[in-house]
């Protein structure tokens, strides 16, 4: 479940509308019937190309239609890896942040009474775990909680540049910023240090929701 959540965040930051494969070729919801919560399909796409199959799987993860997978389907590992390291991923991330900034400037009216707030998730919104997943087959390996938490303790997660810019734009407008994460409480110091190291500061609270989320 943790694997699905973490990689889902990594993909969902780029949750923009991209054309899906034609419904008469292949339907991700039909394929879901052959899944047993493990992420590996028991059928192989026939009429649809492998690229369309994997792109549709990725987008449906972003849309939260596919949840709690343990691993990326084996046949899609290469496709996911290429996307996550591509200029398209960076462009999609930038566009998602631009839309957030547009919403902030166009539709938010701030009273100025000190009660205006903005909430950010930490993993793969403020900090990128992509370097970890690059070393672990882009989600093609079942997540090892021990090694993943070890990566977090190293405090080496880079900032997502466009999110960092939005973060400081929001601070400049006088909003209080709260951070949430599904990380465990013993990772608090490492998380705070990592955030400060890459340029985040001035938030009002960091809520670690591990027990709330998983128990």
N, C-alpha and C positions, 0 to 999 in steps of 0.2 A: 504493500500500500504506500509505503514511503517513497518507493521508486517512482510509482505513478505520479505521486504528488509533486516530487521535485522536478522530474523531467517535464511534467505538464506545465509547471511555472515557466520553465525554460522555453517551451514552445509557445505558451499562451501570450507572452509579451508581444508576439507578432500576430495576434488574432485578428487579422483583417480579412475582408471578403475576397477570396481567390476562387476562381471557377473550379467546381468539382467535376469529376468524371461524370459522363451522362448516366442518368439513373437507369436506362435500359441496358447499360453495359455492366454495371456493378453497383451494389448497394452496401455500404458499410454496416447498416443496421441488420441486413440479412447475414452478413459475415459474422456479426456479433453472436449469433446463435451457435456458432461453432467454436466460440471461445469459452474457456473455463477460467476466466480471470487471470490468465497467465501471460497474455500479450502475444503468444505465438499462435498463428492461425493453423487450423487443421485442414484448410483448403488452400489451393493455389489459384490466383486469378487466371482466368482463361481468356475471356473476350476482351478484357481491359488489359492494357499494357502494365507491366510491373511498375513503371514510373507513375502512372495514374493511380494505381492501387496504393502505392506508398504515400503519394501526395495526399490522397483522400484520407488515409489513415492519420497522417500528421495533422491535417486540418480538423478532423473530428476529435483528436485529442485537444486541440486548441478550443474547440467548441464545447468541450466537456461531455461529448457523446460517448467517448471511450474513457473509462475511469478505472483506477486501481489496477492497472496492468503492472506486471512484474518486470517485463523486459520489452524492448522494441522487437517487433517481428523480425526474425532472422533475415528474411529476404529484403527488409527495408533498412537495415543498419547502414549500408553504404549511402543510400539516398538521404537518410536523416543526417549522417555525418557531413555530407557535402553541403546540405542546406545550412546547417548550423555554423559552418565555417565560410559561408559564401558572402559576397557583397549583398545578395538579396536579403539575407537574414538581417544584416546591418541596416539596410534600407527599410525593411519592414518594421524593425524596432524603432528607427527614427520616426517613421510615419505615425506609429502608435503614440509616441510621446508628443508629437506635434498636434495630434488630435486632442490629447489631454490638455495641452497648453491652450489650444483654441477654446475648449470648453471652459477652462479656468477664466480666460479673458472675456468670453462672450456671454456666459450664462450664469456665472457666480456673482451674486451681490453680497458683499461683506458688510455686516453691521458695524464692525469695529468695536464690539463690546468684549473682546477677548475670548469669545466662545467659538469663533470660526476655526475649523480644524481640517486637516488633510491627513489621510492614512495611507502609508506605503507598506507593502510587503517587503521583506528584506531579500530573500533568495530569488535570484533571477529577475528582480525588479530593480533593486538598488545595487546588489552585488551579483556578479555572474559566477555560476558554478561550472561554466563551460570547460575551463581548463581541467577540472576533475573528470568530467564525462569524456573528454577527448582521450584521456588515458585509460578509460574503461569502456571502450567500444561504443560510445555514444548511446548508452542505455541498452546495448545488446547483452550486457552482463547483468545478472541479478544484483541489485544494490547490496553492498556489504556495509552495514551501518557503522561498523568499527572504523573502516578505512575512510568512509565519507565524513564521519565526525572528526577523524584525524586531520583530514583536509581542512575542515573548518577551523580547527585549532591552530593551523599554520598561519592563519590570517593573511592568506595570499589571494583571496578572491578579488578580482579587479572590479572597479565601478563600471556600470553601464553609463557611458558618457552622456547620452542624451537625457537619461533619467537624472543624473547628477545636475545637469543644467536646469531641468524642471524643478528639482528639489530646491535649489537656491532661488529660483524665480518665485516659488511659493513662499519661502521664508521672507523674501523681500517684500511680499504683500502683507506681512504681519500675521500670517496664519500660524497656528500651533500645529506642529507635525508630530504624529504618533507613528511608531513602527510596530509591525507585528511579524511574527515568525513562528514556524512550527518547530524551531530548534529547541533542544532541551535547556533547562536552566543552567546546568554546569558549563554550557557554551556561551553564557552571557558575556563574560569578560572578553573572550576571543572575538565575539561578534562586535562588541563595542569598539575594541581596538582596531579591527579590520575596517569598520565603517569610518572611523576618524582618520585612519591611515590613508584612505583613498579620497577623502575630501568631504565626507558628510559630518555635520555637527549641528548642534543647536536644537535637536529634537526634544520633545517634552516627555516622552515615555517610550519604552521598548517592552512590548508584551510578548513573552514566549509562551506559545499556546500548545506545547507538545501534549500535555495531559488532557487539555480540553479537546484537542483534535482527535487523539487516537484512543482515548479511554472513555 
